[in-house]
Amino acid sequence: MADIIRDAPIGQLIRFVTHNKLLQYPEEKPGFLLPESYNTALNALAIPTITEKDPSSSPSTSDSDSVQSPQALERKITAKTINSVNSKDDLEATLTRTKSRENTQQWTEERLDIEHELSIERIKSVPVAPTKTADGNILVDFYTTDDPANPQNWSNPKRAFVALIICLYTFAVYSGSAIYTSSTLEVMSVFNVGPTAASLPLALYVLAYGIGPLLFSPLSELPLIGRNPVYATTFVLFTILSIPTALSESFAGLLVLRFIQGFLGSPCLATGGATMQDMYSLLKLPYALTFWVSAAYCGPALGPLLSGFAVPVKGWRWSLWEIVWISAPVLLLMLLFVPETSTPNILLRRASRLRKLTGDNRLMAPSEIAQKNLNPSAVAIDALIKPLEITLKDPAIAFVNIYSSIVYAIYYSFFEVFPLVYGPMYGFNIGQTGIVFLCVLVACILGIIAYASYLYFYLVPDILAHGLRAQEHRLVPALICVFGPVIGLFIFAWTADPDIHWIASVIGITIYCATAFVVFQCIFVYVPMSYPNYAASLFASNEFFRSSLACAAILFAKPLFDNLGVAKGVSLLGGLSVLGVVGMWVLWWTGATLRARSKFAVA
């Protein structure tokens, strides 16, 4: 527990205030002995070396993930021993250098093989010998294959606890979007605005947490910064800013504060998946991502339920105060118990401690070597411009962005259509209408069960037996589930009628949400497998596209349903979803050809 608090934001603050006298790392404690492999490396005349790759042999641009790991370096994979040892003791300290997972591309066969090798060595607790660069620097690594500083080596309860806090954080931010919807009627009255203007506090919040990942995603990949400073700083400001938002006396002030609030909450999406990837291997990661995505998926749906009964009694500000009450406990948990998970950042700080301990400046983290020739403008271009270029030039990414944006926009249009259906048609009050959103939670649970079963009973055993298949193999569940959103929308459209029991329309929404959940899981694995060099930037840009269209949907949904009616309006959205069915099957059928032609994808 002390290690968790030490590595958490509050622990790092205590260390800073006490000049590292409290909550010390092993290297800072009296009596710490430098691992024998490092003593040998510092004294040896020749040790295994690594050389920089020829820049012409790698793409001119790469994702911000290259900032996180020293992928500009080529480690020798074959087992080598330290030469020129001076004694029998030195010879016994000669150790095998194991290749790190950070030197492999994520979502690749190479990463899978390395993780399998490391899982075996982790049981044996194999010491890891440092390597030496061509200019004589010694790269600091984890001391052993079961080094507790490595997030991959944490116990299952510790990883699950950290993952749970990240999920709660994600839920708090996402529920903060739609929790406001119960207040729209009173906001219209208090500020004398129309229904479209009253929806702006929701729309701007959604737009803002789509813009945030464009900044915070590459920022959290910088080894000098890591995950936790981004999490802690923005979420502290998010929670504090929620107080003046609830106290806002002008409509313009409410709009500005809601936008900033959404922007500051966005790191849960920008960095949450990366945190899961830091902790879990390629085979276990889909399970963790499934639960993390479910927190984001259910958050907006449960927001109206959390505020629906209280707002009519306590007033429109109550829903905004609830954001404070949800966020504050989660913030406390994060500050106390979420340790840094970025391996480059962990090794960077370890290298600094070792240099202070030994006085030898040759001890450097791999990321320090990798970033010597780093061009900040190139990183910015990769993060902001490259995803747009790929979207325009690559049909597969264009389809993923367009289809996921449509599905997300339809999802947010529910917050406008439900009050038009369950209030006037079935006599539900605001609180009871909020209860209807529980069908999204039910759908999410069904989606988790279906997708986790697919992983456990088929996909993971298949990978263990045959390795990673072609990327399109991950789309197979989506080929079936992609019909679900169309079916669900048409069921809702034509059963939302006072003469038909309300449960029929709820079943339609449940079908829509459950199948859309599985489709999202499939395409969000397909993207990083096909475009590993640009995965983080593509996810950030996808969130921007989705949130932008969702923001527009919140504003155009009510006029759409007012003019066409619920049945025709929802049917129009169902017709748009048909394009997704065609696109998904085309992508599955022609994906390999498209990847072969693309200069961005892995064939």
C-alpha positions as CSV (number, residue, x, y, z in Angstrom):
1,M,0.0,0.0,0.0
2,A,2.9,2.4,0.8
3,D,4.2,1.9,-2.7
4,I,0.9,2.8,-4.3
5,I,0.6,6.0,-2.2
6,R,4.2,6.9,-3.0
7,D,3.7,6.6,-6.7
8,A,0.2,8.3,-6.6
9,P,-0.1,12.1,-7.1
10,I,-0.5,12.8,-3.4
11,G,2.7,10.8,-2.7
12,Q,4.7,12.6,-5.3
13,L,3.5,15.9,-3.8
14,I,4.6,14.8,-0.4
15,R,8.0,13.8,-1.8
16,F,8.4,17.2,-3.5
17,V,7.5,19.1,-0.3
18,T,9.9,17.0,1.9
19,H,12.7,17.0,-0.7
20,N,12.3,13.2,-1.1
21,K,12.8,12.5,2.6
22,L,9.5,10.7,2.9
23,L,8.1,7.9,0.8
24,Q,11.5,7.1,-0.6
25,Y,12.3,4.7,-3.5
26,P,14.7,1.8,-2.9
27,E,17.5,3.7,-4.6
28,E,17.1,6.6,-2.1
29,K,17.2,4.5,1.1
30,P,20.4,3.9,3.1
31,G,22.0,0.6,2.3
32,F,20.7,0.2,-1.2
33,L,22.9,-1.9,-3.3
34,L,23.1,-1.3,-7.0
35,P,22.3,-4.5,-8.9
36,E,25.4,-6.5,-9.7
37,S,24.6,-6.2,-13.4
38,Y,24.9,-2.5,-13.3
39,N,28.1,-2.6,-11.4
40,T,29.5,-4.9,-14.0
41,A,28.1,-2.7,-16.8
42,L,29.7,0.4,-15.4
43,N,33.1,-1.3,-15.0
44,A,33.1,-3.5,-18.1
45,L,35.1,-2.6,-21.2
46,A,32.5,-4.1,-23.6
47,I,28.9,-4.8,-23.1
48,P,26.0,-5.5,-25.5
49,T,25.4,-2.4,-27.5
50,I,22.4,-0.9,-29.4
51,T,22.5,1.3,-32.4
52,E,20.2,3.9,-33.8
53,K,18.2,2.9,-36.8
54,D,18.8,4.5,-40.1
55,P,16.1,7.2,-40.3
56,S,15.4,6.2,-43.9
57,S,14.4,2.7,-42.8
58,S,11.4,4.0,-40.8
59,P,8.4,6.2,-41.6
60,S,9.2,9.9,-41.6
61,T,6.3,10.4,-39.2
62,S,5.0,8.2,-36.5
63,D,2.4,8.3,-33.8
64,S,3.0,10.0,-30.4
65,D,3.5,6.4,-29.1
66,S,7.0,6.8,-30.5
67,V,7.6,9.4,-27.8
68,Q,6.6,7.0,-25.1
69,S,9.0,4.2,-26.2
70,P,12.5,4.2,-27.7
71,Q,11.3,2.8,-31.0
72,A,14.0,4.7,-32.8
73,L,16.5,2.3,-31.2
74,E,17.2,-1.3,-32.2
75,R,18.0,-3.6,-29.4
76,K,19.8,-6.8,-30.2
77,I,17.3,-9.6,-29.4
78,T,19.7,-12.5,-29.2
79,A,20.9,-13.4,-25.8
80,K,24.4,-12.0,-25.2
81,T,26.7,-11.9,-22.2
82,I,28.9,-9.2,-20.8
83,N,32.4,-9.4,-22.0
84,S,35.7,-8.4,-20.3
85,V,34.6,-9.4,-16.8
86,N,37.4,-9.3,-14.3
87,S,36.6,-12.0,-11.8
88,K,34.5,-15.1,-11.1
89,D,32.0,-12.9,-9.3
90,D,31.7,-10.7,-12.3
91,L,31.1,-13.8,-14.5
92,E,28.3,-15.0,-12.2
93,A,26.8,-11.5,-12.6
94,T,26.7,-11.9,-16.3
95,L,23.1,-11.8,-17.2
96,T,20.8,-12.3,-20.2
97,R,19.4,-9.1,-21.7
98,T,15.6,-9.6,-22.3
99,K,13.9,-7.5,-24.9
100,S,11.4,-5.2,-23.4
101,R,7.8,-5.0,-24.6
102,E,8.3,-1.2,-25.1
103,N,10.6,-2.1,-28.0
104,T,7.8,-3.7,-29.9
105,Q,4.8,-2.3,-31.7
106,Q,1.5,-2.7,-29.8
107,W,-1.1,-5.0,-31.2
108,T,1.4,-7.0,-33.2
109,E,2.6,-10.7,-33.3
110,E,6.0,-9.5,-32.1
111,R,4.4,-7.9,-29.0
112,L,2.4,-11.1,-28.4
113,D,5.6,-13.3,-28.5
114,I,7.6,-11.0,-26.2
115,E,4.8,-10.9,-23.7
116,H,4.6,-14.7,-23.7
117,E,8.4,-14.9,-23.2
118,L,8.3,-12.3,-20.4
119,S,5.4,-14.1,-18.6
120,I,7.6,-17.2,-18.4
121,E,10.7,-15.2,-17.2
122,R,8.6,-13.3,-14.7
123,I,8.0,-16.6,-12.8
124,K,11.7,-17.3,-12.8
125,S,12.6,-13.8,-11.7
126,V,15.4,-13.4,-14.3
127,P,17.7,-10.5,-13.8
128,V,17.8,-8.0,-16.7
129,A,21.3,-6.8,-17.7
130,P,21.6,-3.3,-19.0
131,T,22.7,-2.5,-22.5
132,K,25.1,0.1,-23.8
133,T,24.5,2.6,-26.7
134,A,27.1,3.3,-29.3
135,D,28.2,6.5,-27.5
136,G,28.7,4.7,-24.2
137,N,25.5,5.4,-22.4
138,I,24.0,2.6,-20.2
139,L,20.3,2.2,-20.6
140,V,18.4,1.9,-17.3
141,D,15.8,-0.9,-17.3
142,F,13.8,-2.9,-14.8
143,Y,16.1,-4.8,-12.5
144,T,14.4,-8.2,-13.0
145,T,11.7,-9.6,-15.1
146,D,9.4,-9.6,-12.0
147,D,10.4,-6.1,-10.9
148,P,7.4,-4.7,-8.9
149,A,8.0,-1.2,-10.5
150,N,6.8,-2.6,-13.8
151,P,3.0,-2.2,-14.1
152,Q,2.9,-5.5,-16.0
153,N,4.1,-7.2,-12.9
154,W,1.6,-5.8,-10.5
155,S,-0.7,-8.3,-8.8
156,N,-4.1,-8.8,-10.3
157,P,-5.9,-7.1,-7.3
158,K,-3.7,-4.0,-7.6
159,R,-4.2,-3.7,-11.4
160,A,-8.0,-4.3,-11.0
161,F,-8.2,-1.6,-8.3
162,V,-6.3,0.9,-10.4
163,A,-8.5,0.0,-13.4
164,L,-11.6,0.4,-11.3
165,I,-10.6,3.9,-10.3
166,I,-10.0,4.8,-13.9
167,C,-13.5,3.4,-14.8
168,L,-15.1,5.5,-12.0
169,Y,-13.2,8.6,-13.2
170,T,-14.5,7.9,-16.8
171,F,-18.0,7.4,-15.5
172,A,-17.9,10.6,-13.5
173,V,-16.9,12.7,-16.5
174,Y,-19.3,11.1,-18.9
175,S,-22.3,11.1,-16.6
176,G,-21.5,14.9,-16.2
177,S,-22.6,15.4,-19.8
178,A,-26.2,14.2,-19.8
179,I,-26.9,14.7,-16.1
180,Y,-27.7,18.2,-17.1
181,T,-30.7,17.2,-19.4
182,S,-33.1,17.1,-16.5
183,S,-32.5,20.8,-16.0
184,T,-33.2,22.0,-19.6
185,L,-36.9,23.0,-19.0
186,E,-36.1,25.1,-16.0
187,V,-33.1,26.6,-17.7
188,M,-35.3,27.7,-20.6
189,S,-37.6,29.5,-18.0
190,V,-34.9,31.0,-15.8
191,F,-32.7,32.4,-18.7
192,N,-35.5,32.9,-21.2
193,V,-34.0,30.9,-24.0
194,G,-35.4,28.4,-26.5
195,P,-35.0,24.6,-26.4
196,T,-32.1,24.6,-28.8
197,A,-30.2,27.1,-26.8
198,A,-31.0,25.2,-23.6
199,S,-29.4,22.2,-25.1
200,L,-26.1,24.0,-25.6
201,P,-24.7,23.3,-22.2
202,L,-24.9,19.6,-23.0
203,A,-23.7,20.0,-26.6
204,L,-20.7,22.2,-25.7
205,Y,-19.6,19.8,-23.0
206,V,-19.7,16.9,-25.5
207,L,-17.8,18.9,-28.1
208,A,-15.1,19.9,-25.5
209,Y,-14.3,16.4,-24.4
210,G,-13.8,15.5,-28.0
211,I,-11.3,18.3,-28.5
212,G,-9.3,17.6,-25.3
213,P,-7.8,14.3,-26.5
214,L,-6.1,16.1,-29.4
215,L,-3.9,17.8,-26.7
216,F,-3.9,15.5,-23.7
217,S,-3.3,12.2,-25.6
218,P,0.2,13.2,-27.0
219,L,1.0,15.1,-23.8
220,S,0.5,12.0,-21.7
221,E,2.8,10.0,-24.0
222,L,5.8,12.3,-23.2
223,P,8.0,10.3,-20.8
224,L,8.9,13.6,-18.9
225,I,5.2,14.0,-18.1
226,G,3.5,10.6,-18.0
227,R,-0.1,9.8,-17.2
228,N,-0.6,11.0,-13.6
229,P,0.2,14.7,-14.0
230,V,-2.4,14.9,-16.8
231,Y,-5.0,13.0,-14.8
232,A,-4.5,14.8,-11.5
233,T,-4.1,18.4,-12.8
234,T,-7.1,18.3,-15.1
235,F,-9.4,16.4,-12.8
236,V,-8.6,18.7,-9.8
237,L,-9.5,21.7,-12.0
238,F,-12.6,19.8,-13.4
239,T,-13.9,19.3,-9.8
240,I,-13.1,22.8,-8.7
241,L,-14.7,24.3,-11.8
242,S,-17.9,22.3,-11.2
243,I,-18.6,24.6,-8.2
244,P,-18.8,27.9,-10.1
245,T,-20.6,26.1,-12.9
246,A,-23.4,25.2,-10.5
247,L,-23.5,28.8,-9.2
248,S,-23.5,30.4,-12.6
249,E,-25.9,33.5,-12.8
250,S,-25.7,34.1,-16.5
251,F,-26.5,31.8,-19.5
252,A,-23.3,32.9,-21.3
253,G,-21.2,32.0,-18.2
254,L,-22.9,28.6,-18.0
255,L,-22.0,27.9,-21.6
256,V,-18.4,28.9,-21.1
257,L,-18.0,26.9,-17.9
258,R,-19.6,23.8,-19.3
259,F,-17.2,23.9,-22.3
260,I,-14.2,24.2,-20.1
261,Q,-15.6,21.5,-17.8
262,G,-15.8,19.1,-20.7
263,F,-12.4,19.9,-21.9
264,L,-10.8,19.3,-18.5
265,G,-12.6,16.0,-18.2
266,S,-11.4,14.6,-21.5
267,P,-8.1,12.9,-20.3
268,C,-10.2,10.0,-19.0
269,L,-10.8,9.2,-22.7
270,A,-7.5,10.5,-24.0
271,T,-5.4,8.5,-21.6
272,G,-7.6,5.9,-19.9
273,G,-7.0,3.2,-22.6
274,A,-3.3,3.9,-22.5
275,T,-3.3,3.2,-18.8
276,M,-5.0,-0.1,-19.3
277,Q,-2.4,-1.0,-22.0
278,D,0.4,-0.1,-19.6
279,M,-0.9,-2.7,-17.1
280,Y,-2.3,-5.5,-19.2
281,S,-0.8,-7.8,-21.8
282,L,-2.2,-8.1,-25.3
283,L,-4.4,-11.1,-24.4
284,K,-5.8,-9.5,-21.2
285,L,-6.1,-6.0,-22.5
286,P,-9.5,-6.5,-24.4
287,Y,-11.2,-7.5,-21.2
288,A,-9.9,-4.3,-19.4
289,L,-10.9,-2.1,-22.3
290,T,-14.3,-3.6,-22.4
291,F,-15.1,-2.6,-18.8
292,W,-13.5,0.8,-19.3
293,V,-15.5,1.5,-22.5
294,S,-18.7,0.4,-20.6
295,A,-18.1,3.1,-18.1
296,A,-18.0,5.7,-20.8
297,Y,-20.9,4.1,-22.6
298,C,-23.2,4.0,-19.5
299,G,-22.2,7.3,-18.0
300,P,-24.3,9.6,-20.3
301,A,-27.3,7.2,-20.1
302,L,-27.3,7.1,-16.3
303,G,-26.9,10.9,-15.9
304,P,-30.6,11.6,-16.4
305,L,-31.5,8.9,-13.9
306,L,-29.2,10.5,-11.3
307,S,-30.8,13.9,-11.6
308,G,-34.3,13.2,-12.9
309,F,-36.1,12.9,-9.6
310,A,-34.2,15.6,-7.7
311,V,-34.2,18.5,-10.2
312,P,-38.0,19.0,-10.2
313,V,-37.8,19.4,-6.4
314,K,-34.4,21.1,-5.8
315,G,-34.1,23.2,-9.0
316,W,-32.0,23.1,-12.1
317,R,-28.7,23.7,-10.3
318,W,-29.0,20.4,-8.5
319,S,-27.9,18.4,-11.5
320,L,-24.7,20.4,-11.7
321,W,-24.0,20.0,-8.0
322,E,-24.3,16.3,-8.4
323,I,-21.3,16.4,-10.7
324,V,-19.3,17.8,-7.7
325,W,-20.5,15.1,-5.4
326,I,-19.7,12.3,-7.9
327,S,-16.3,13.7,-8.9
328,A,-14.9,14.6,-5.4
329,P,-14.7,11.1,-4.0
330,V,-13.3,9.8,-7.3
331,L,-10.7,12.6,-7.2
332,L,-9.7,11.6,-3.7
333,L,-9.2,8.0,-4.8
334,M,-7.2,9.0,-7.8
335,L,-4.9,11.3,-5.8
336,L,-4.3,8.6,-3.2
337,F,-4.2,5.3,-5.0
338,V,-3.5,5.7,-8.8
339,P,0.3,5.2,-9.3
340,E,2.1,6.2,-12.5
341,T,1.8,3.5,-15.2
342,S,3.8,4.9,-18.0
343,T,6.9,2.7,-18.3
344,P,9.0,5.3,-20.0
345,N,8.2,7.8,-17.2
346,I,9.0,5.2,-14.5
347,L,12.4,4.4,-16.1
348,L,13.1,8.0,-16.6
349,R,12.7,8.8,-12.9
350,R,14.7,5.6,-12.0
351,A,17.6,6.7,-14.2
352,S,17.6,10.1,-12.5
353,R,17.8,8.5,-9.1
354,L,20.6,6.2,-10.2
355,R,22.6,9.1,-11.5
356,K,22.2,10.8,-8.2
357,L,23.2,7.7,-6.4
358,T,26.3,6.8,-8.4
359,G,27.3,10.2,-9.8
360,D,27.6,8.5,-13.2
361,N,25.8,10.4,-16.0
362,R,26.1,7.5,-18.4
363,L,23.0,5.9,-16.8
364,M,20.2,7.1,-18.9
365,A,16.6,6.0,-19.6
366,P,15.8,4.7,-23.1
367,S,13.4,7.6,-23.6
368,E,16.2,10.1,-23.0
369,I,18.2,8.7,-25.9
370,A,15.1,8.5,-28.1
371,Q,14.2,12.1,-27.5
372,K,17.6,13.6,-28.1
373,N,16.7,14.4,-31.7
374,L,13.0,14.8,-31.1
375,N,11.3,17.6,-33.1
376,P,8.4,19.1,-31.1
377,S,6.8,20.4,-34.3
378,A,6.9,16.9,-35.8
379,V,5.2,15.5,-32.7
380,A,2.5,18.2,-33.0
381,I,2.0,17.4,-36.7
382,D,1.7,13.7,-36.0
383,A,-0.9,14.4,-33.3
384,L,-3.0,17.0,-35.1
385,I,-2.4,16.8,-38.8
386,K,-1.6,13.2,-39.5
387,P,-4.9,11.8,-38.3
388,L,-6.8,14.1,-40.7
389,E,-4.5,13.2,-43.5
390,I,-5.1,9.5,-42.9
391,T,-8.9,10.0,-42.7
392,L,-8.8,11.8,-46.1
393,K,-6.5,9.3,-47.8
394,D,-7.5,6.0,-46.2
395,P,-11.0,4.6,-46.9
396,A,-10.9,2.2,-43.9
397,I,-10.3,5.0,-41.4
398,A,-12.7,7.3,-43.1
399,F,-15.4,4.6,-42.8
400,V,-14.6,4.0,-39.1
401,N,-14.8,7.7,-38.3
402,I,-18.0,8.3,-40.2
403,Y,-19.8,5.2,-39.0
404,S,-18.8,5.6,-35.3
405,S,-19.7,9.2,-35.5
406,I,-23.2,8.4,-36.8
407,V,-23.8,5.8,-34.1
408,Y,-22.5,8.2,-31.4
409,A,-24.7,11.0,-32.7
410,I,-27.8,8.8,-32.7
411,Y,-26.9,7.7,-29.1
412,Y,-27.0,11.4,-28.0
413,S,-30.1,12.1,-29.9
414,F,-31.9,9.8,-27.4
415,F,-31.6,12.6,-24.9
416,E,-33.8,14.7,-27.1
417,V,-36.3,12.1,-28.3
418,F,-37.0,10.3,-25.0
419,P,-38.8,13.4,-23.5
420,L,-40.9,13.6,-26.7
421,V,-42.0,10.0,-26.3
422,Y,-42.3,8.9,-22.7
423,G,-43.7,12.1,-21.3
424,P,-46.4,13.1,-23.8
425,M,-47.2,9.5,-25.0
426,Y,-47.0,7.6,-21.8
427,G,-47.3,10.2,-19.1
428,F,-43.9,9.7,-17.5
429,N,-42.5,12.5,-15.4
430,I,-38.8,13.6,-15.6
431,G,-37.6,11.0,-13.1
432,Q,-39.5,8.2,-14.7
433,T,-38.1,9.2,-18.1
434,G,-34.7,9.0,-16.6
435,I,-35.4,5.4,-15.5
436,V,-36.0,4.5,-19.2
437,F,-32.2,5.1,-19.7
438,L,-31.6,2.0,-17.6
439,C,-32.2,0.1,-20.7
440,V,-28.8,1.3,-21.9
441,L,-27.2,-0.2,-18.8
442,V,-29.0,-3.5,-19.5
443,A,-27.8,-3.3,-23.1
444,C,-24.2,-2.6,-21.9
445,I,-24.3,-5.6,-19.6
446,L,-25.6,-7.9,-22.4
447,G,-22.8,-6.5,-24.7
448,I,-20.1,-7.2,-22.1
449,I,-21.4,-10.7,-21.6
450,A,-21.5,-11.4,-25.4
451,Y,-18.1,-9.9,-26.2
452,A,-16.3,-11.3,-23.1
453,S,-17.7,-14.7,-24.0
454,Y,-16.4,-14.3,-27.5
455,L,-13.0,-13.4,-26.1
456,Y,-12.8,-16.2,-23.6
457,F,-14.3,-19.1,-25.5
458,Y,-13.0,-18.3,-29.0
459,L,-10.6,-15.5,-29.7
460,V,-8.0,-15.9,-26.9
461,P,-7.8,-19.8,-27.4
462,D,-7.5,-19.2,-31.2
463,I,-4.7,-16.7,-30.7
464,L,-2.8,-19.1,-28.4
465,A,-3.2,-21.8,-30.9
466,H,-2.6,-20.0,-34.2
467,G,-1.2,-16.5,-33.3
468,L,-2.8,-13.3,-34.5
469,R,-4.8,-13.7,-37.6
470,A,-5.4,-11.0,-40.3
471,Q,-6.9,-7.9,-38.8
472,E,-10.2,-8.4,-40.5
473,H,-10.7,-11.5,-38.4
474,R,-11.5,-9.1,-35.4
475,L,-14.5,-7.8,-37.4
476,V,-16.4,-11.1,-37.5
477,P,-18.7,-10.3,-34.5
478,A,-19.4,-6.9,-36.0
479,L,-20.6,-8.5,-39.2
480,I,-23.5,-9.9,-37.3
481,C,-24.1,-7.1,-34.7
482,V,-24.0,-4.3,-37.3
483,F,-27.6,-5.2,-38.2
484,G,-28.7,-4.6,-34.6
485,P,-28.6,-0.8,-34.6
486,V,-30.8,-0.7,-37.8
487,I,-33.3,-3.2,-36.3
488,G,-33.4,-1.5,-32.9
489,L,-34.0,2.0,-34.4
490,F,-36.9,0.8,-36.6
491,I,-38.4,-1.1,-33.6
492,F,-38.2,2.1,-31.5
493,A,-39.5,4.3,-34.4
494,W,-42.7,2.4,-35.0
495,T,-43.5,1.1,-31.5
496,A,-43.2,4.6,-29.9
497,D,-47.0,5.0,-29.9
498,P,-49.6,5.5,-27.1
499,D,-51.5,2.4,-28.4
500,I,-48.4,0.2,-28.0
501,H,-46.9,-0.7,-24.6
502,W,-43.8,1.4,-23.8
503,I,-41.7,-1.8,-23.2
504,A,-41.7,-2.4,-27.0
505,S,-39.8,0.8,-27.7
506,V,-37.4,0.2,-24.8
507,I,-36.6,-3.2,-26.3
508,G,-35.7,-1.5,-29.6
509,I,-33.3,0.9,-27.8
510,T,-31.8,-2.1,-25.9
511,I,-31.1,-3.9,-29.1
512,Y,-29.5,-0.8,-30.6
513,C,-27.2,-0.1,-27.7
514,A,-26.1,-3.7,-27.1
515,T,-25.2,-4.4,-30.7
516,A,-23.5,-1.0,-31.1
517,F,-21.4,-1.7,-28.0
518,V,-20.0,-4.9,-29.7
519,V,-19.4,-3.1,-33.0
520,F,-17.4,-0.4,-31.2
521,Q,-15.3,-3.0,-29.5
522,C,-14.5,-4.7,-32.8
523,I,-13.6,-1.6,-34.8
524,F,-11.6,-0.1,-31.9
525,V,-9.4,-3.2,-32.0
526,Y,-9.2,-3.3,-35.7
527,V,-7.8,0.3,-35.9
528,P,-4.7,-0.2,-33.7
529,M,-3.9,-3.6,-35.2
530,S,-4.0,-2.1,-38.7
531,Y,-2.4,1.3,-37.9
532,P,-0.1,0.6,-34.9
533,N,2.2,3.6,-35.7
534,Y,-0.7,6.0,-35.4
535,A,-3.1,4.3,-33.0
536,A,-3.2,6.9,-30.3
537,S,-3.6,9.9,-32.7
538,L,-6.3,8.0,-34.6
539,F,-8.3,7.3,-31.4
540,A,-8.0,11.0,-30.4
541,S,-9.2,12.1,-33.8
542,N,-12.0,9.6,-33.8
543,E,-13.2,11.0,-30.5
544,F,-13.1,14.4,-32.0
545,F,-15.2,13.4,-35.0
546,R,-17.7,11.5,-32.8
547,S,-18.1,14.3,-30.3
548,S,-18.4,16.9,-33.1
549,L,-21.3,15.1,-34.7
550,A,-22.8,14.2,-31.4
551,C,-22.7,17.9,-30.5
552,A,-24.5,18.7,-33.7
553,A,-27.1,15.9,-33.1
554,I,-28.0,17.3,-29.8
555,L,-28.9,20.6,-31.5
556,F,-30.6,19.3,-34.6
557,A,-32.4,16.3,-33.0
558,K,-35.4,18.1,-31.5
559,P,-36.1,20.2,-34.6
560,L,-35.8,17.0,-36.6
561,F,-38.3,15.1,-34.5
562,D,-40.6,18.2,-34.2
563,N,-40.8,18.5,-38.0
564,L,-40.8,14.9,-39.1
565,G,-42.3,13.2,-36.0
566,V,-40.7,10.5,-33.9
567,A,-41.5,7.7,-36.3
568,K,-40.2,9.3,-39.4
569,G,-37.3,11.1,-37.7
570,V,-35.9,7.9,-36.1
571,S,-36.5,6.0,-39.3
572,L,-34.3,8.5,-41.0
573,L,-31.5,7.7,-38.5
574,G,-32.2,4.0,-39.0
575,G,-31.7,4.5,-42.8
576,L,-28.3,6.2,-42.2
577,S,-27.3,3.2,-40.1
578,V,-27.9,0.9,-43.1
579,L,-24.8,2.5,-44.6
580,G,-22.8,1.1,-41.7
581,V,-24.0,-2.4,-42.6
582,V,-22.8,-2.1,-46.1
583,G,-19.5,-0.4,-45.1
584,M,-18.7,-3.1,-42.4
585,W,-19.1,-5.9,-44.9
586,V,-17.1,-4.1,-47.5
587,L,-14.4,-3.4,-45.0
588,W,-14.2,-7.1,-44.0
589,W,-14.2,-8.2,-47.6
590,T,-11.7,-5.7,-49.0
591,G,-9.7,-4.7,-45.8
592,A,-6.6,-6.7,-46.8
593,T,-6.5,-5.0,-50.2
594,L,-7.0,-1.5,-48.7
595,R,-4.2,-2.1,-46.2
596,A,-1.9,-3.3,-48.9
597,R,-2.5,0.0,-50.8
598,S,-2.3,2.2,-47.8
599,K,1.1,3.8,-46.8
600,F,-0.1,4.2,-43.2
601,A,-1.4,0.6,-42.5
602,V,0.4,-2.6,-41.6
603,A,-0.4,-5.1,-44.4
